[in-house]
């Protein structure tokens, strides 16, 4: 009877989650990283397409930084897809992936990011996941696993693939790579030293290709993972050493920072389990802890001087708990404080060649929504604002060329008009539009035609 009630509760929670996204287009938090840096809990996520850096303060979880990468090829902001935090020589770095590029930022100040280096691969390998082997950064793609040093140079690679590359990870191990293959219901264990698969462990994933994770415990040399039936404790030889039937759907993530307790997320909330016998120590539902319904997915556990801190990426928010699963702070998704360019820069004219004194229709886009724009044209400046899509439209008048001394001025034919000699003038000039905030600018060439009556 107890299992039936629990299943009904889980089903109701799943229905609530399924209906909630229809009300909003806010991007949810489902993954990220967390670390102890100089006794500060630092949390990072790229689920909003930005790299967001948070710290736990006395009054809750606060966002300190938020930015996107700038794509110089297309002159616009791009998106981030994954982040890993790493401490090197007492400095905190954020390694972030964006398409074919790996970035390294120094975020030690916790309120200002400094780009140290970026490395763009030339073989069109799209990075799906970023992780660590000890202190070495790794990337995962459909082509396999690559290991980088601190200078973002590839120092090793492994031919291990998965239909869902996100499900390949180190699990916290320095030597093993784990591939959670939901399609075949197995965990492939790859030994880096032997450079081969060392074992295949059976799992039960009804969700097939959903993003999943596991935890390798270097204290007891066991693997902990949550499939869609139970949380399991398994030896590297495949022996089942313990389990807890959670009856949840699905089992998302497990995490630990010590040798006593394990935490796992199953959508409805977080459960704290004793590793020794896989019994429940305590649990906490996360669905209604913040202003919007949540769904516990990603999970990070960080050891601090005052106890473990559990970071839950709860769909509608990021929540931080203490080791008793009491809430210490949270940050709600969708709190944008920066606008972004929505398209590539462009500039159009109604004609490439106009007569002096005629109207010129200028249309353009690729600027920040609502941004102040400056149009520079023939020693004049015009100020206007972009619309909500970063576009604008402006009419200017082509100037007279009779007093022009420009080098681009060209005298052409002389014609006899009603007894007077008329000299034709052509001059090529540019119209340049610059965004005051983004500093994005675009120029387009224009030919102006005029005439001078000579006696």
KAFEN-V487970 format. One record per helix or strand. SS is the DSSP state (helix for helix, strand for strand). FROM is the first residue (numbers start at 1). TO is the last residue. Records with the same first field share a line. If there is no record, write none. Layout:
SS: FROM-TO, FROM-TO
This chain:
helix: 2-23, 165-167
strand: 29-29, 33-37, 40-45, 51-57, 60-67, 70-71, 76-77, 82-88, 91-98, 101-106, 114-120, 129-133, 136-141, 144-148, 154-158, 168-169, 176-181, 186-191, 196-202, 214-217, 222-226, 230-235, 240-245, 253-255, 261-265, 267-267, 269-274, 280-285, 296-296, 298-304, 307-313, 315-315, 317-321, 327-332, 346-349, 353-355, 359-365, 372-377, 380-385, 392-397, 409-417, 420-435, 441-454
